[in-house]
Structure formats: structure tokens, C-alpha cells
Amino acid sequence: MASAVWLFPLTWLVVYVAVAFVDPGSRALATSGAASLLAAIAALEYGQIGTIERLAGAVPVDPEDAPRVHRTTTRVATLYDVPVPTIAVSERDAPEAMAVGLRPGNVHLVISLGTLRALSDDELEAVIAHELAHVANRDAMVMTAASVPVVLAEGIRTYLGDDDVRETFGFLTAPLVLVASATSLLGRPVTAGLSRARERAADRAAAETTGSPAALASALRTLDDRIDETPRRDLRDVSSLSSLSILPLEDDEVEKVMLGPDGDTEPSYWWHRKRLSRLSNWLFRTHPPTTSRIESLQRLEGERW
């Protein structure tokens, strides 16, 4: 989500340098674009939270309207020594749980009724501890910074797709496209790998803070089962939030739709498509496999005794 917001301003920043070098007469135009960078950075802080809450269908709630989650969040925030976030609750059944915001002092904890209904008190505390671990570790800033090269590369490729722009850059167009393509290709799996590492770090922090790795393991198992039970159409509604939630809100496997008048014909090249999907998940998934996370937490639980 943050990457999409950065796309326009960061592209302008690089274009400013390149255009000023190639065509000094265009510096005024490029300068106005660079000025938009500053405005977009400010908008990122204040616009991201509202956008994500709208996508999640969540609204902020007062302590008297959601005493359980407010009470638990306040306790966990005290343990981490971070400000108590604003609580926003979604009425959806899909198990959403995410902390949104770049600065610890301006964070919203978005959580769905599906999550609240599915979890016991100990499991809910563990999930909130995981999300607030991201806040304490400033993971939103880390991931935003890590995504900058990829966002720049994809923005440059888009910008250089215009015929007039290619004519302006002349002989520089091909090298720029090549570098941008390579950066995008290599940067995405690196960023995804960093995201997986931050998820594991948040798991460990939550387990240590609550003193119960088993509670988080149980919560992950419960929410994973809930995702499996959620209709695909409902998961598609929240798929744009998948990378932000405690568990990915999308199917790992490609849906297999049989063809033919009797529905007994396998799609063309299904074997290859299935393996390409698995390779893509391995390279670009933002969360470690849930089974692997649960096993790691179970080992932590075993080390306590």
C-alpha cells in the first residue's frame, strides 16, 4: 500500500535529475514535480490510514463500544512502551488484523469482527502483541524504505513507455529501461524476503512479550482455518490488504476451473501454471508459510520448559 503511494513522487524525483541533465529547458517542469514529492510524503502519513480503513471496511470505535479489544490493546501497548493505537473495527468475517501507520504515535489497529469472534482472550492478546511488535520495531518505515528502489524502477519503466519521453531521453532510454527492469526483477523478491523476516521477528517478540508462544501458534492456526472457510469472493474483497494483515488474505494455490461441456477437461498447461504459481509464491510472498510459523512458535514453547 505504501509503495503505491510513493510511486508518483519518487518517479518525479528521478525524472527531475534525468530531465535536467538531458534538457535544461525542462528544469522548471521537473522542479514542480520535485515539489510534489514533498506534498506526497506528507499525504502518505495522513492518507494511508484512511485509505486502508476504507478498503478494510473498518471504522474507529470508542472503548465503551469494544471494551475487550481496547483493554487488551492498552495492556500490550504498555508492555511495548508504545502509544495506544486507535482501534478500528470491521464488520467483515474475513480474519483481518493489521497495524497501520508510519509513526508509533499515529497508528490504527484494524481488526475484524471475524477475528474477534474466532479468538480466545489469550489468542487475541497474542495477535495484538504481534501487530504492536511491528509498531515497536518501526516495520512500516523499514518496509517503505526497502520498497523505494522497486517503486522507482517500476515508475521509471512506466514513464519511459511514452513515445515523447523516449524521444527526449534518446540514447539513454535503453540503458534506463534495462536498469529499471533489472532492479524491479531483483528487488521484489528481496523486499518480500525482508517482509517475511519482519513477520518472524514480530512472532518472536509477541511470544516473548505475552510469555506464551503457544497462544500465538493457536491464534495463527485458528485464523488460518478461518481463511480456509471464507468464501473466495470475500477474500477477493480484502486481497489488497493481504500483505498488511497478520496472515495473507488470499489463496496460495491457483483456482482450478475445469473446462469442457461436462466440466471434465483440465485447463491447458495446468501442470506448468501450477508450478509457476508455487514459484511465484516462494519468491514474492510477504509472509512465511503459516505451518512454518506455527512450528517455530512450538519450538519456542518447548524451550520454555
Buried (B, 14 or more C-beta within 10 A) or exposed (E): BBBEBBBBBBBBBBBBEBBBEEBEEBBEEBBEBBEBBEEBEEEBEEEBBEBBBEBBBBBBBEBEEBEEBBEBBBBBBEBBEBBBBBBBBBEBBBBBBBBBBBEBEBBBBBBBBBBBEBBEEBBBBBBBBBBBBBBBBBBBEBBBEBBBBBBBBBBBBEBBEEEEBBEBBEEBBEEBBEEBBEBBEEBBBEBBBBBBEBBBBBBBBBBBBBEBBBBBBBBBBBBBEBBEEBEEEBBEBBBBBBBBBBBBBBBEEBEEEEEEEEEEEEEEEEEEEBEEBEEEBEEBBBBBBBEEBBEBBEEBBEEEE
